[in-house]
């Protein structure tokens, strides 16, 4: 028995919008904004019938949100490493 193809409106493509907004607010602002832009494109492309474009925008939104989430610990490590190193050198110069 052959099933008719589903209309594109029945296909669910995750847009990662909540994750994009949260990483923008709490992690890295510039990378999170890029994620929000791609997340906003997902539903419009899906509604227009461009499923390949919707999946591509979804993949990019998730990737940029992940990059934003990973940037925060990296930046914190650099921050503490830089200023911790400066503080250690300052303490050594007082000896």
N, C-alpha and C positions, 0 to 999 in steps of 0.2 A: 504494500500500500504506500503510495507516494503522498508525502505531505507537502502542501504548498509552502513556498518560502515565506518566512515571517517578515512583516514590514519592519523597516529600520527603527521605528519607534518602539518596538517590543524588545529590541536588543539593548542590554544594559552594558554601558561602558563606564567604568569608574572614572570620575573626574578628579579625585584627590583634592578637592577644593578645601575641605576642612583642614587636611594636613598642610596644604600650602599656606593657609591663613595662620595656622598655629606656628609653623616654622618661621613665617615672616615676623610675627609678633615676638617670639621668644628666642629665635636663633639669629640668623643672618638676614638682614633686611633686603639687600639687593638680590640675593639668590632666591629668596622667598617671593619677591615681586615677579620674577621671571616665572616661577612656578604657578602663581596666581593667573598670569596671563595665559599660559597654556591650559590650565584647568578651566578657565572661562571659555575656551574654544571648543571643548569636548562636546558639550550638549548641543551647541549650534551645528557642528559638523554632523553629529549623529542625526539630528532632526532633518538636516538637508540630504541625508542618505549617504553621506561620505563616511562609511564605517572605517575604512582604512585610515583616513585622516583623523577620525575621532580616536581610534586606537593609538595612533602616532602621537597625538596631542596628549592623550592620557599617559602614555609612556614617558614623554618628556616632562609632564607636570610632576609625576612621581619621582623622576630622576632629579629634577631641580629641587624638590622638597627634601629629598634625601641628602643632596649636596648641602643644602642650607642647614639641615640638622647636624651633619657631620662637621660643618665649618665651625660651629660654636665651640666644641671641645678643642679643636685644633687651635683656634684663636686664643682660647683661654690658656692653653699650654704655652703658646708663644709669649703671651702677655706675662704670665708668671715666670717663665724662663728668662725673659729679658729683664724684667724689673727685679726678679729674685737674684739674677746674676749681678746686676748693678748694685743691689743692696749688699751682696756678699763681698764684692770688690770694695765697696765703701767701708764695710766693717774691717776688712783686712788693711785698708790704708790707715785706719785709726790705731793700729797696733804699734 
